[in-house]
Amino acid sequence: MEKATIESFKSTFDRANVGCVITKGDRIISTGHNQIRKSRLKSNHFEGSLHAEMDAVMKLIKSGRIKELNGSTMFVSRSMKKGGTGLAMPCELCFPIIQAMKIKRIVFSTATGYSEIKV
């Protein structure tokens, strides 16, 4: 979880700093953080946003390592601007993709520690 929090400090998103680390066994297989991506679409401030979970998953897909996601564990952490951590449970858009990739467990930060979901 500490590595996911460290990854969250790389975030370029103003509203929330979220980091994600995906592990398989004792090995980190991917990392990601939320960010605003350059887009020609200007009608909505958040159209170019990329969630930390999807950043980490997309890196594995792009490198041809999608099979490594099967049975993996995802750690997601949200660092707060005033210090500490906040709720980083995957949203309704990310969760179905996490399920489809057969990630077996999600550990996420809360305001008081962490919680987990077995997928």
Biopython code that builds the backbone (N, CA, C, O; Angstrom):
import numpy as np
from Bio.PDB.StructureBuilder import StructureBuilder

atoms = [
    (1, "MET", "N", (0.824, -1.190, 0.000)),
    (1, "MET", "CA", (0.000, 0.000, 0.000)),
    (1, "MET", "C", (0.871, 1.259, 0.000)),
    (1, "MET", "O", (0.509, 2.273, -0.597)),
    (2, "GLU", "N", (2.002, 1.185, 0.663)),
    (2, "GLU", "CA", (2.911, 2.333, 0.706)),
    (2, "GLU", "C", (3.375, 2.731, -0.695)),
    (2, "GLU", "O", (3.484, 3.918, -1.002)),
    (3, "LYS", "N", (3.644, 1.745, -1.535)),
    (3, "LYS", "CA", (4.103, 2.052, -2.903)),
    (3, "LYS", "C", (2.995, 2.702, -3.720)),
    (3, "LYS", "O", (3.274, 3.543, -4.575)),
    (4, "ALA", "N", (1.740, 2.325, -3.473)),
    (4, "ALA", "CA", (0.616, 2.973, -4.165)),
    (4, "ALA", "C", (0.490, 4.427, -3.720)),
    (4, "ALA", "O", (0.185, 5.301, -4.532)),
    (5, "THR", "N", (0.725, 4.689, -2.435)),
    (5, "THR", "CA", (0.691, 6.066, -1.935)),
    (5, "THR", "C", (1.812, 6.882, -2.563)),
    (5, "THR", "O", (1.594, 8.027, -2.961)),
    (6, "ILE", "N", (2.989, 6.319, -2.654)),
    (6, "ILE", "CA", (4.118, 7.018, -3.301)),
    (6, "ILE", "C", (3.775, 7.310, -4.760)),
    (6, "ILE", "O", (4.068, 8.397, -5.258)),
    (7, "GLU", "N", (3.163, 6.357, -5.443)),
    (7, "GLU", "CA", (2.759, 6.552, -6.847)),
    (7, "GLU", "C", (1.743, 7.691, -6.964)),
    (7, "GLU", "O", (1.736, 8.411, -7.963)),
    (8, "SER", "N", (0.885, 7.861, -5.953)),
    (8, "SER", "CA", (-0.136, 8.916, -6.008)),
    (8, "SER", "C", (0.484, 10.316, -6.052)),
    (8, "SER", "O", (-0.135, 11.249, -6.564)),
    (9, "PHE", "N", (1.684, 10.466, -5.527)),
    (9, "PHE", "CA", (2.351, 11.776, -5.542)),
    (9, "PHE", "C", (2.741, 12.211, -6.959)),
    (9, "PHE", "O", (3.055, 13.381, -7.176)),
    (10, "LYS", "N", (2.724, 11.288, -7.923)),
    (10, "LYS", "CA", (3.035, 11.616, -9.315)),
    (10, "LYS", "C", (1.823, 12.181, -10.059)),
    (10, "LYS", "O", (1.948, 12.660, -11.186)),
    (11, "SER", "N", (0.660, 12.123, -9.425)),
    (11, "SER", "CA", (-0.579, 12.548, -10.067)),
    (11, "SER", "C", (-0.539, 14.009, -10.496)),
    (11, "SER", "O", (0.016, 14.861, -9.802)),
    (12, "THR", "N", (-1.134, 14.281, -11.647)),
    (12, "THR", "CA", (-1.243, 15.649, -12.155)),
    (12, "THR", "C", (-2.686, 16.147, -12.087)),
    (12, "THR", "O", (-3.016, 17.187, -12.656)),
    (13, "PHE", "N", (-3.526, 15.413, -11.403)),
    (13, "PHE", "CA", (-4.948, 15.739, -11.321)),
    (13, "PHE", "C", (-5.191, 16.642, -10.123)),
    (13, "PHE", "O", (-4.694, 16.360, -9.033)),
    (14, "ASP", "N", (-5.940, 17.717, -10.300)),
    (14, "ASP", "CA", (-6.167, 18.686, -9.220)),
    (14, "ASP", "C", (-7.089, 18.174, -8.116)),
    (14, "ASP", "O", (-6.840, 18.435, -6.939)),
    (15, "ARG", "N", (-8.143, 17.452, -8.474)),
    (15, "ARG", "CA", (-9.147, 17.052, -7.489)),
    (15, "ARG", "C", (-8.679, 15.960, -6.534)),
    (15, "ARG", "O", (-9.020, 15.981, -5.352)),
    (16, "ALA", "N", (-7.910, 15.019, -7.033)),
    (16, "ALA", "CA", (-7.507, 13.884, -6.199)),
    (16, "ALA", "C", (-6.187, 13.320, -6.710)),
    (16, "ALA", "O", (-5.955, 13.259, -7.918)),
    (17, "ASN", "N", (-5.336, 12.916, -5.796)),
    (17, "ASN", "CA", (-4.074, 12.270, -6.154)),
    (17, "ASN", "C", (-4.194, 10.790, -5.823)),
    (17, "ASN", "O", (-4.205, 10.403, -4.654)),
    (18, "VAL", "N", (-4.284, 9.967, -6.862)),
    (18, "VAL", "CA", (-4.500, 8.534, -6.673)),
    (18, "VAL", "C", (-3.381, 7.770, -7.365)),
    (18, "VAL", "O", (-2.995, 8.085, -8.491)),
    (19, "GLY", "N", (-2.867, 6.755, -6.668)),
    (19, "GLY", "CA", (-1.836, 5.884, -7.218)),
    (19, "GLY", "C", (-2.288, 4.439, -7.167)),
    (19, "GLY", "O", (-3.107, 4.064, -6.328)),
    (20, "CYS", "N", (-1.753, 3.632, -8.064)),
    (20, "CYS", "CA", (-2.124, 2.221, -8.138)),
    (20, "CYS", "C", (-0.876, 1.384, -8.382)),
    (20, "CYS", "O", (-0.006, 1.748, -9.172)),
    (21, "VAL", "N", (-0.810, 0.257, -7.687)),
    (21, "VAL", "CA", (0.258, -0.718, -7.897)),
    (21, "VAL", "C", (-0.414, -2.080, -8.056)),
    (21, "VAL", "O", (-1.269, -2.455, -7.253)),
    (22, "ILE", "N", (-0.021, -2.818, -9.096)),
    (22, "ILE", "CA", (-0.540, -4.167, -9.309)),
    (22, "ILE", "C", (0.599, -5.147, -9.058)),
    (22, "ILE", "O", (1.698, -5.007, -9.595)),
    (23, "THR", "N", (0.303, -6.146, -8.221)),
    (23, "THR", "CA", (1.317, -7.149, -7.884)),
    (23, "THR", "C", (0.822, -8.545, -8.262)),
    (23, "THR", "O", (-0.377, -8.815, -8.339)),
    (24, "LYS", "N", (1.794, -9.405, -8.490)),
    (24, "LYS", "CA", (1.517, -10.829, -8.678)),
    (24, "LYS", "C", (2.558, -11.557, -7.848)),
    (24, "LYS", "O", (3.751, -11.502, -8.147)),
    (25, "GLY", "N", (2.109, -12.234, -6.810)),
    (25, "GLY", "CA", (3.056, -12.803, -5.856)),
    (25, "GLY", "C", (3.765, -11.659, -5.147)),
    (25, "GLY", "O", (3.121, -10.736, -4.650)),
    (26, "ASP", "N", (5.075, -11.720, -5.102)),
    (26, "ASP", "CA", (5.867, -10.666, -4.456)),
    (26, "ASP", "C", (6.393, -9.636, -5.449)),
    (26, "ASP", "O", (7.205, -8.785, -5.085)),
    (27, "ARG", "N", (5.945, -9.704, -6.683)),
    (27, "ARG", "CA", (6.510, -8.869, -7.748)),
    (27, "ARG", "C", (5.532, -7.777, -8.191)),
    (27, "ARG", "O", (4.356, -8.054, -8.425)),
    (28, "ILE", "N", (6.016, -6.542, -8.305)),
    (28, "ILE", "CA", (5.216, -5.455, -8.871)),
    (28, "ILE", "C", (5.227, -5.624, -10.383)),
    (28, "ILE", "O", (6.290, -5.664, -11.003)),
    (29, "ILE", "N", (4.032, -5.722, -10.977)),
    (29, "ILE", "CA", (3.969, -5.895, -12.430)),
    (29, "ILE", "C", (3.556, -4.616, -13.153)),
    (29, "ILE", "O", (3.785, -4.488, -14.356)),
    (30, "SER", "N", (2.947, -3.658, -12.429)),
    (30, "SER", "CA", (2.594, -2.394, -13.067)),
    (30, "SER", "C", (2.261, -1.344, -12.005)),
    (30, "SER", "O", (1.883, -1.666, -10.878)),
    (31, "THR", "N", (2.412, -0.092, -12.399)),
    (31, "THR", "CA", (2.039, 1.036, -11.543)),
    (31, "THR", "C", (1.308, 2.056, -12.407)),
    (31, "THR", "O", (1.441, 2.068, -13.631)),
    (32, "GLY", "N", (0.537, 2.906, -11.747)),
    (32, "GLY", "CA", (-0.154, 3.968, -12.475)),
    (32, "GLY", "C", (-0.630, 5.042, -11.522)),
    (32, "GLY", "O", (-0.704, 4.828, -10.312)),
    (33, "HIS", "N", (-0.949, 6.185, -12.067)),
    (33, "HIS", "CA", (-1.516, 7.282, -11.271)),
    (33, "HIS", "C", (-2.508, 8.040, -12.136)),
    (33, "HIS", "O", (-2.426, 8.017, -13.364)),
    (34, "ASN", "N", (-3.456, 8.720, -11.475)),
    (34, "ASN", "CA", (-4.440, 9.466, -12.248)),
    (34, "ASN", "C", (-3.799, 10.711, -12.836)),
    (34, "ASN", "O", (-2.861, 11.281, -12.279)),
    (35, "GLN", "N", (-4.340, 11.115, -13.990)),
    (35, "GLN", "CA", (-3.738, 12.234, -14.707)),
    (35, "GLN", "C", (-4.713, 12.805, -15.724)),
    (35, "GLN", "O", (-5.705, 12.176, -16.090)),
    (36, "ILE", "N", (-4.409, 13.985, -16.158)),
    (36, "ILE", "CA", (-5.147, 14.594, -17.258)),
    (36, "ILE", "C", (-4.319, 14.351, -18.516)),
    (36, "ILE", "O", (-3.140, 14.700, -18.576)),
    (37, "ARG", "N", (-4.943, 13.761, -19.498)),
    (37, "ARG", "CA", (-4.245, 13.494, -20.757)),
    (37, "ARG", "C", (-4.634, 14.561, -21.760)),
    (37, "ARG", "O", (-5.751, 15.077, -21.725)),
    (38, "LYS", "N", (-3.743, 14.884, -22.629)),
    (38, "LYS", "CA", (-4.005, 15.895, -23.649)),
    (38, "LYS", "C", (-5.086, 15.386, -24.594)),
    (38, "LYS", "O", (-5.028, 14.259, -25.085)),
    (39, "SER", "N", (-6.067, 16.241, -24.835)),
    (39, "SER", "CA", (-7.176, 15.884, -25.696)),
    (39, "SER", "C", (-7.608, 17.104, -26.491)),
    (39, "SER", "O", (-7.461, 18.237, -26.033)),
    (40, "ARG", "N", (-8.130, 16.875, -27.657)),
    (40, "ARG", "CA", (-8.666, 17.984, -28.455)),
    (40, "ARG", "C", (-10.050, 18.376, -27.971)),
    (40, "ARG", "O", (-10.533, 19.460, -28.295)),
    (41, "LEU", "N", (-10.689, 17.518, -27.206)),
    (41, "LEU", "CA", (-12.034, 17.798, -26.700)),
    (41, "LEU", "C", (-11.935, 18.755, -25.521)),
    (41, "LEU", "O", (-11.249, 18.468, -24.540)),
    (42, "LYS", "N", (-12.606, 19.873, -25.614)),
    (42, "LYS", "CA", (-12.525, 20.886, -24.562)),
    (42, "LYS", "C", (-13.872, 21.142, -23.889)),
    (42, "LYS", "O", (-13.969, 22.035, -23.048)),
    (43, "SER", "N", (-14.912, 20.382, -24.236)),
    (43, "SER", "CA", (-16.244, 20.666, -23.714)),
    (43, "SER", "C", (-16.404, 20.284, -22.242)),
    (43, "SER", "O", (-17.279, 20.824, -21.565)),
    (44, "ASN", "N", (-15.597, 19.382, -21.742)),
    (44, "ASN", "CA", (-15.715, 18.935, -20.360)),
    (44, "ASN", "C", (-14.315, 18.858, -19.756)),
    (44, "ASN", "O", (-13.416, 18.242, -20.329)),
    (45, "HIS", "N", (-14.140, 19.481, -18.605)),
    (45, "HIS", "CA", (-12.824, 19.527, -17.947)),
    (45, "HIS", "C", (-12.236, 18.134, -17.716)),
    (45, "HIS", "O", (-11.016, 17.968, -17.744)),
    (46, "PHE", "N", (-13.095, 17.123, -17.485)),
    (46, "PHE", "CA", (-12.614, 15.798, -17.107)),
    (46, "PHE", "C", (-12.557, 14.803, -18.267)),
    (46, "PHE", "O", (-12.261, 13.629, -18.042)),
    (47, "GLU", "N", (-12.829, 15.234, -19.496)),
    (47, "GLU", "CA", (-12.835, 14.303, -20.621)),
    (47, "GLU", "C", (-11.494, 13.635, -20.845)),
    (47, "GLU", "O", (-11.435, 12.508, -21.336)),
    (48, "GLY", "N", (-10.414, 14.318, -20.491)),
    (48, "GLY", "CA", (-9.096, 13.742, -20.700)),
    (48, "GLY", "C", (-8.529, 13.049, -19.482)),
    (48, "GLY", "O", (-7.334, 12.755, -19.446)),
    (49, "SER", "N", (-9.363, 12.775, -18.469)),
    (49, "SER", "CA", (-8.829, 12.176, -17.249)),
    (49, "SER", "C", (-8.617, 10.672, -17.423)),
    (49, "SER", "O", (-9.369, 9.993, -18.122)),
    (50, "LEU", "N", (-7.582, 10.184, -16.773)),
    (50, "LEU", "CA", (-7.257, 8.763, -16.785)),
    (50, "LEU", "C", (-7.102, 8.329, -15.329)),
    (50, "LEU", "O", (-6.268, 8.863, -14.598)),
    (51, "HIS", "N", (-7.914, 7.358, -14.919)),
    (51, "HIS", "CA", (-7.851, 6.881, -13.539)),
    (51, "HIS", "C", (-6.592, 6.040, -13.324)),
    (51, "HIS", "O", (-6.092, 5.404, -14.251)),
    (52, "ALA", "N", (-6.094, 6.047, -12.103)),
    (52, "ALA", "CA", (-4.857, 5.335, -11.761)),
    (52, "ALA", "C", (-4.955, 3.844, -12.084)),
    (52, "ALA", "O", (-4.005, 3.252, -12.595)),
    (53, "GLU", "N", (-6.103, 3.245, -11.785)),
    (53, "GLU", "CA", (-6.288, 1.816, -12.037)),
    (53, "GLU", "C", (-6.152, 1.504, -13.524)),
    (53, "GLU", "O", (-5.511, 0.526, -13.909)),
    (54, "MET", "N", (-6.765, 2.351, -14.357)),
    (54, "MET", "CA", (-6.719, 2.120, -15.804)),
    (54, "MET", "C", (-5.331, 2.412, -16.375)),
    (54, "MET", "O", (-4.909, 1.769, -17.336)),
    (55, "ASP", "N", (-4.624, 3.370, -15.793)),
    (55, "ASP", "CA", (-3.253, 3.649, -16.212)),
    (55, "ASP", "C", (-2.392, 2.402, -16.013)),
    (55, "ASP", "O", (-1.642, 2.010, -16.907)),
    (56, "ALA", "N", (-2.501, 1.786, -14.845)),
    (56, "ALA", "CA", (-1.703, 0.587, -14.547)),
    (56, "ALA", "C", (-2.103, -0.588, -15.444)),
    (56, "ALA", "O", (-1.233, -1.306, -15.938)),
    (57, "VAL", "N", (-3.400, -0.792, -15.660)),
    (57, "VAL", "CA", (-3.880, -1.890, -16.514)),
    (57, "VAL", "C", (-3.441, -1.666, -17.962)),
    (57, "VAL", "O", (-2.970, -2.592, -18.622)),
    (58, "MET", "N", (-3.597, -0.433, -18.453)),
    (58, "MET", "CA", (-3.245, -0.136, -19.851)),
    (58, "MET", "C", (-1.761, -0.345, -20.138)),
    (58, "MET", "O", (-1.395, -0.746, -21.243)),
    (59, "LYS", "N", (-0.913, -0.079, -19.165)),
    (59, "LYS", "CA", (0.523, -0.304, -19.373)),
    (59, "LYS", "C", (0.808, -1.777, -19.659)),
    (59, "LYS", "O", (1.638, -2.098, -20.509)),
    (60, "LEU", "N", (0.120, -2.670, -18.950)),
    (60, "LEU", "CA", (0.317, -4.106, -19.185)),
    (60, "LEU", "C", (-0.268, -4.533, -20.531)),
    (60, "LEU", "O", (0.322, -5.348, -21.240)),
    (61, "ILE", "N", (-1.423, -3.982, -20.874)),
    (61, "ILE", "CA", (-2.041, -4.317, -22.160)),
    (61, "ILE", "C", (-1.141, -3.861, -23.306)),
    (61, "ILE", "O", (-0.891, -4.615, -24.246)),
    (62, "LYS", "N", (-0.658, -2.627, -23.222)),
    (62, "LYS", "CA", (0.192, -2.082, -24.291)),
    (62, "LYS", "C", (1.496, -2.854, -24.457)),
    (62, "LYS", "O", (2.037, -2.929, -25.560)),
    (63, "SER", "N", (2.001, -3.428, -23.366)),
    (63, "SER", "CA", (3.265, -4.170, -23.461)),
    (63, "SER", "C", (3.047, -5.659, -23.748)),
    (63, "SER", "O", (3.994, -6.444, -23.712)),
    (64, "GLY", "N", (1.792, -6.049, -24.033)),
    (64, "GLY", "CA", (1.504, -7.444, -24.375)),
    (64, "GLY", "C", (1.540, -8.387, -23.182)),
    (64, "GLY", "O", (1.724, -9.593, -23.347)),
    (65, "ARG", "N", (1.363, -7.843, -21.981)),
    (65, "ARG", "CA", (1.456, -8.666, -20.768)),
    (65, "ARG", "C", (0.107, -8.786, -20.061)),
    (65, "ARG", "O", (0.057, -8.918, -18.839)),
    (66, "ILE", "N", (-0.981, -8.741, -20.820)),
    (66, "ILE", "CA", (-2.336, -8.751, -20.259)),
    (66, "ILE", "C", (-2.601, -9.998, -19.402)),
    (66, "ILE", "O", (-3.338, -9.917, -18.420)),
    (67, "LYS", "N", (-2.021, -11.134, -19.752)),
    (67, "LYS", "CA", (-2.260, -12.381, -19.017)),
    (67, "LYS", "C", (-1.745, -12.308, -17.579)),
    (67, "LYS", "O", (-2.215, -13.048, -16.715)),
    (68, "GLU", "N", (-0.788, -11.427, -17.322)),
    (68, "GLU", "CA", (-0.249, -11.292, -15.964)),
    (68, "GLU", "C", (-1.279, -10.732, -14.984)),
    (68, "GLU", "O", (-1.132, -10.888, -13.772)),
    (69, "LEU", "N", (-2.316, -10.082, -15.504)),
    (69, "LEU", "CA", (-3.354, -9.525, -14.631)),
    (69, "LEU", "C", (-4.192, -10.617, -13.961)),
    (69, "LEU", "O", (-4.709, -10.414, -12.863)),
    (70, "ASN", "N", (-4.328, -11.765, -14.612)),
    (70, "ASN", "CA", (-5.124, -12.863, -14.079)),
    (70, "ASN", "C", (-4.559, -13.319, -12.728)),
    (70, "ASN", "O", (-3.423, -13.786, -12.648)),
    (71, "GLY", "N", (-5.367, -13.177, -11.665)),
    (71, "GLY", "CA", (-4.954, -13.605, -10.331)),
    (71, "GLY", "C", (-4.102, -12.595, -9.581)),
    (71, "GLY", "O", (-3.561, -12.915, -8.523)),
    (72, "SER", "N", (-3.974, -11.391, -10.101)),
    (72, "SER", "CA", (-3.130, -10.372, -9.454)),
    (72, "SER", "C", (-3.887, -9.624, -8.357)),
    (72, "SER", "O", (-5.091, -9.803, -8.175)),
    (73, "THR", "N", (-3.154, -8.790, -7.639)),
    (73, "THR", "CA", (-3.726, -7.940, -6.590)),
    (73, "THR", "C", (-3.459, -6.488, -6.952)),
    (73, "THR", "O", (-2.357, -6.133, -7.372)),
    (74, "MET", "N", (-4.487, -5.645, -6.785)),
    (74, "MET", "CA", (-4.381, -4.222, -7.088)),
    (74, "MET", "C", (-4.443, -3.429, -5.782)),
    (74, "MET", "O", (-5.353, -3.620, -4.975)),
    (75, "PHE", "N", (-3.471, -2.541, -5.581)),
    (75, "PHE", "CA", (-3.439, -1.646, -4.432)),
    (75, "PHE", "C", (-3.700, -0.232, -4.943)),
    (75, "PHE", "O", (-3.023, 0.231, -5.860)),
    (76, "VAL", "N", (-4.683, 0.458, -4.350)),
    (76, "VAL", "CA", (-5.043, 1.808, -4.789)),
    (76, "VAL", "C", (-5.037, 2.723, -3.570)),
    (76, "VAL", "O", (-5.647, 2.406, -2.548)),
    (77, "SER", "N", (-4.348, 3.860, -3.676)),
    (77, "SER", "CA", (-4.241, 4.789, -2.555)),
    (77, "SER", "C", (-4.502, 6.220, -3.017)),
    (77, "SER", "O", (-4.062, 6.632, -4.090)),
    (78, "ARG", "N", (-5.219, 6.963, -2.194)),
    (78, "ARG", "CA", (-5.505, 8.373, -2.458)),
    (78, "ARG", "C", (-4.818, 9.210, -1.395)),
    (78, "ARG", "O", (-5.106, 9.069, -0.207)),
    (79, "SER", "N", (-3.913, 10.079, -1.816)),
    (79, "SER", "CA", (-3.253, 10.973, -0.856)),
    (79, "SER", "C", (-4.003, 12.302, -0.850)),
    (79, "SER", "O", (-4.340, 12.854, -1.897)),
    (80, "MET", "N", (-4.250, 12.792, 0.345)),
    (80, "MET", "CA", (-5.018, 14.024, 0.512)),
    (80, "MET", "C", (-4.087, 15.230, 0.509)),
    (80, "MET", "O", (-2.941, 15.137, 0.947)),
    (81, "LYS", "N", (-4.575, 16.348, 0.021)),
    (81, "LYS", "CA", (-3.771, 17.580, -0.058)),
    (81, "LYS", "C", (-3.296, 18.032, 1.321)),
    (81, "LYS", "O", (-2.206, 18.590, 1.449)),
    (82, "LYS", "N", (-4.105, 17.793, 2.351)),
    (82, "LYS", "CA", (-3.743, 18.216, 3.707)),
    (82, "LYS", "C", (-3.034, 17.127, 4.490)),
    (82, "LYS", "O", (-2.867, 17.236, 5.705)),
    (83, "GLY", "N", (-2.617, 16.075, 3.796)),
    (83, "GLY", "CA", (-1.931, 14.957, 4.447)),
    (83, "GLY", "C", (-2.864, 13.797, 4.703)),
    (83, "GLY", "O", (-4.083, 13.964, 4.729)),
    (84, "GLY", "N", (-2.304, 12.641, 4.889)),
    (84, "GLY", "CA", (-3.089, 11.441, 5.147)),
    (84, "GLY", "C", (-3.632, 10.828, 3.866)),
    (84, "GLY", "O", (-3.300, 11.258, 2.761)),
    (85, "THR", "N", (-4.473, 9.817, 4.039)),
    (85, "THR", "CA", (-5.075, 9.142, 2.889)),
    (85, "THR", "C", (-6.583, 9.276, 2.937)),
    (85, "THR", "O", (-7.167, 9.549, 3.986)),
    (86, "GLY", "N", (-7.198, 9.080, 1.794)),
    (86, "GLY", "CA", (-8.654, 9.135, 1.683)),
    (86, "GLY", "C", (-9.166, 7.903, 0.963)),
    (86, "GLY", "O", (-8.392, 7.030, 0.569)),
    (87, "LEU", "N", (-10.470, 7.843, 0.798)),
    (87, "LEU", "CA", (-11.107, 6.695, 0.164)),
    (87, "LEU", "C", (-10.690, 6.577, -1.301)),
    (87, "LEU", "O", (-10.817, 7.531, -2.069)),
    (88, "ALA", "N", (-10.197, 5.414, -1.675)),
    (88, "ALA", "CA", (-9.743, 5.170, -3.047)),
    (88, "ALA", "C", (-10.376, 3.906, -3.631)),
    (88, "ALA", "O", (-9.739, 3.200, -4.413)),
    (89, "MET", "N", (-11.612, 3.621, -3.259)),
    (89, "MET", "CA", (-12.302, 2.455, -3.805)),
    (89, "MET", "C", (-12.543, 2.675, -5.302)),
    (89, "MET", "O", (-13.017, 3.744, -5.686)),
    (90, "PRO", "N", (-12.233, 1.700, -6.151)),
    (90, "PRO", "CA", (-12.435, 1.880, -7.587)),
    (90, "PRO", "C", (-13.881, 2.258, -7.926)),
    (90, "PRO", "O", (-14.828, 1.767, -7.312)),
    (91, "CYS", "N", (-14.024, 3.129, -8.905)),
    (91, "CYS", "CA", (-15.334, 3.659, -9.287)),
    (91, "CYS", "C", (-16.118, 2.658, -10.135)),
    (91, "CYS", "O", (-15.626, 1.581, -10.473)),
    (92, "GLU", "N", (-17.346, 3.043, -10.466)),
    (92, "GLU", "CA", (-18.238, 2.183, -11.248)),
    (92, "GLU", "C", (-17.766, 2.004, -12.694)),
    (92, "GLU", "O", (-18.241, 1.099, -13.380)),
    (93, "LEU", "N", (-16.859, 2.829, -13.164)),
    (93, "LEU", "CA", (-16.291, 2.647, -14.510)),
    (93, "LEU", "C", (-15.093, 1.697, -14.481)),
    (93, "LEU", "O", (-14.920, 0.882, -15.387)),
    (94, "CYS", "N", (-14.281, 1.803, -13.452)),
    (94, "CYS", "CA", (-13.070, 0.970, -13.353)),
    (94, "CYS", "C", (-13.378, -0.457, -12.906)),
    (94, "CYS", "O", (-12.743, -1.403, -13.373)),
    (95, "PHE", "N", (-14.345, -0.618, -12.004)),
    (95, "PHE", "CA", (-14.583, -1.928, -11.406)),
    (95, "PHE", "C", (-14.900, -3.030, -12.431)),
    (95, "PHE", "O", (-14.336, -4.119, -12.326)),
    (96, "PRO", "N", (-15.782, -2.790, -13.420)),
    (96, "PRO", "CA", (-16.044, -3.862, -14.399)),
    (96, "PRO", "C", (-14.808, -4.249, -15.216)),
    (96, "PRO", "O", (-14.655, -5.406, -15.605)),
    (97, "ILE", "N", (-13.940, -3.290, -15.470)),
    (97, "ILE", "CA", (-12.712, -3.601, -16.224)),
    (97, "ILE", "C", (-11.781, -4.435, -15.352)),
    (97, "ILE", "O", (-11.144, -5.371, -15.835)),
    (98, "ILE", "N", (-11.705, -4.096, -14.074)),
    (98, "ILE", "CA", (-10.892, -4.882, -13.132)),
    (98, "ILE", "C", (-11.398, -6.319, -13.095)),
    (98, "ILE", "O", (-10.607, -7.262, -13.104)),
    (99, "GLN", "N", (-12.723, -6.484, -13.054)),
    (99, "GLN", "CA", (-13.308, -7.830, -13.065)),
    (99, "GLN", "C", (-12.965, -8.570, -14.357)),
    (99, "GLN", "O", (-12.589, -9.741, -14.324)),
    (100, "ALA", "N", (-13.093, -7.893, -15.481)),
    (100, "ALA", "CA", (-12.832, -8.521, -16.780)),
    (100, "ALA", "C", (-11.373, -8.951, -16.916)),
    (100, "ALA", "O", (-11.077, -9.932, -17.598)),
    (101, "MET", "N", (-10.466, -8.228, -16.276)),
    (101, "MET", "CA", (-9.045, -8.562, -16.337)),
    (101, "MET", "C", (-8.674, -9.674, -15.354)),
    (101, "MET", "O", (-7.520, -10.099, -15.296)),
    (102, "LYS", "N", (-9.660, -10.142, -14.581)),
    (102, "LYS", "CA", (-9.505, -11.242, -13.627)),
    (102, "LYS", "C", (-8.522, -10.941, -12.494)),
    (102, "LYS", "O", (-7.831, -11.828, -11.993)),
    (103, "ILE", "N", (-8.481, -9.666, -12.106)),
    (103, "ILE", "CA", (-7.721, -9.285, -10.909)),
    (103, "ILE", "C", (-8.490, -9.857, -9.729)),
    (103, "ILE", "O", (-9.705, -9.675, -9.646)),
    (104, "LYS", "N", (-7.809, -10.551, -8.808)),
    (104, "LYS", "CA", (-8.528, -11.306, -7.768)),
    (104, "LYS", "C", (-8.820, -10.513, -6.502)),
    (104, "LYS", "O", (-9.721, -10.866, -5.741)),
    (105, "ARG", "N", (-8.067, -9.445, -6.274)),
    (105, "ARG", "CA", (-8.198, -8.738, -4.994)),
    (105, "ARG", "C", (-7.840, -7.266, -5.194)),
    (105, "ARG", "O", (-6.893, -6.935, -5.907)),
    (106, "ILE", "N", (-8.619, -6.386, -4.548)),
    (106, "ILE", "CA", (-8.339, -4.947, -4.571)),
    (106, "ILE", "C", (-8.191, -4.488, -3.126)),
    (106, "ILE", "O", (-9.085, -4.698, -2.307)),
    (107, "VAL", "N", (-7.075, -3.869, -2.820)),
    (107, "VAL", "CA", (-6.838, -3.270, -1.502)),
    (107, "VAL", "C", (-6.813, -1.767, -1.730)),
    (107, "VAL", "O", (-6.047, -1.283, -2.564)),
    (108, "PHE", "N", (-7.644, -1.019, -0.998)),
    (108, "PHE", "CA", (-7.734, 0.418, -1.232)),
    (108, "PHE", "C", (-7.696, 1.196, 0.074)),
    (108, "PHE", "O", (-8.124, 0.710, 1.121)),
    (109, "SER", "N", (-7.175, 2.412, -0.011)),
    (109, "SER", "CA", (-7.070, 3.258, 1.180)),
    (109, "SER", "C", (-8.442, 3.807, 1.568)),
    (109, "SER", "O", (-9.333, 3.971, 0.735)),
    (110, "THR", "N", (-8.575, 4.085, 2.863)),
    (110, "THR", "CA", (-9.745, 4.770, 3.408)),
    (110, "THR", "C", (-9.202, 5.904, 4.282)),
    (110, "THR", "O", (-7.990, 6.052, 4.436)),
    (111, "ALA", "N", (-10.092, 6.686, 4.840)),
    (111, "ALA", "CA", (-9.649, 7.784, 5.708)),
    (111, "ALA", "C", (-9.006, 7.262, 6.989)),
    (111, "ALA", "O", (-8.240, 7.976, 7.636)),
    (112, "THR", "N", (-9.315, 6.017, 7.357)),
    (112, "THR", "CA", (-8.803, 5.474, 8.617)),
    (112, "THR", "C", (-7.849, 4.291, 8.442)),
    (112, "THR", "O", (-7.474, 3.663, 9.431)),
    (113, "GLY", "N", (-7.455, 3.978, 7.229)),
    (113, "GLY", "CA", (-6.558, 2.846, 7.001)),
    (113, "GLY", "C", (-6.737, 2.288, 5.612)),
    (113, "GLY", "O", (-6.484, 2.966, 4.616)),
    (114, "TYR", "N", (-7.180, 1.030, 5.550)),
    (114, "TYR", "CA", (-7.428, 0.419, 4.244)),
    (114, "TYR", "C", (-8.515, -0.639, 4.370)),
    (114, "TYR", "O", (-8.848, -1.090, 5.465)),
    (115, "SER", "N", (-9.058, -1.022, 3.218)),
    (115, "SER", "CA", (-10.071, -2.063, 3.145)),
    (115, "SER", "C", (-9.763, -2.882, 1.907)),
    (115, "SER", "O", (-8.890, -2.518, 1.119)),
    (116, "GLU", "N", (-10.479, -3.992, 1.729)),
    (116, "GLU", "CA", (-10.225, -4.797, 0.543)),
    (116, "GLU", "C", (-11.492, -5.445, 0.029)),
    (116, "GLU", "O", (-12.458, -5.661, 0.762)),
    (117, "ILE", "N", (-11.451, -5.751, -1.273)),
    (117, "ILE", "CA", (-12.546, -6.435, -1.952)),
    (117, "ILE", "C", (-11.935, -7.639, -2.655)),
    (117, "ILE", "O", (-10.929, -7.520, -3.354)),
    (118, "LYS", "N", (-12.554, -8.797, -2.461)),
    (118, "LYS", "CA", (-12.157, -9.966, -3.248)),
    (118, "LYS", "C", (-13.069, -9.981, -4.467)),
    (118, "LYS", "O", (-14.295, -9.989, -4.350)),
    (119, "VAL", "N", (-12.447, -9.984, -5.630)),
    (119, "VAL", "CA", (-13.216, -9.846, -6.887)),
    (119, "VAL", "C", (-13.632, -11.217, -7.380)),
    (119, "VAL", "O", (-14.284, -11.328, -8.418)),
]
sb = StructureBuilder()
sb.init_structure("model")
sb.init_model(0)
sb.init_chain("A")
sb.init_seg("    ")
for serial, (resi, resn, name, xyz) in enumerate(atoms, 1):
    if name == "N":
        sb.init_residue(resn, " ", resi, " ")
    sb.init_atom(name, np.array(xyz, "f"), 0.0, 1.0, " ", f" {name:<3s}", serial, name[0])
structure = sb.get_structure()
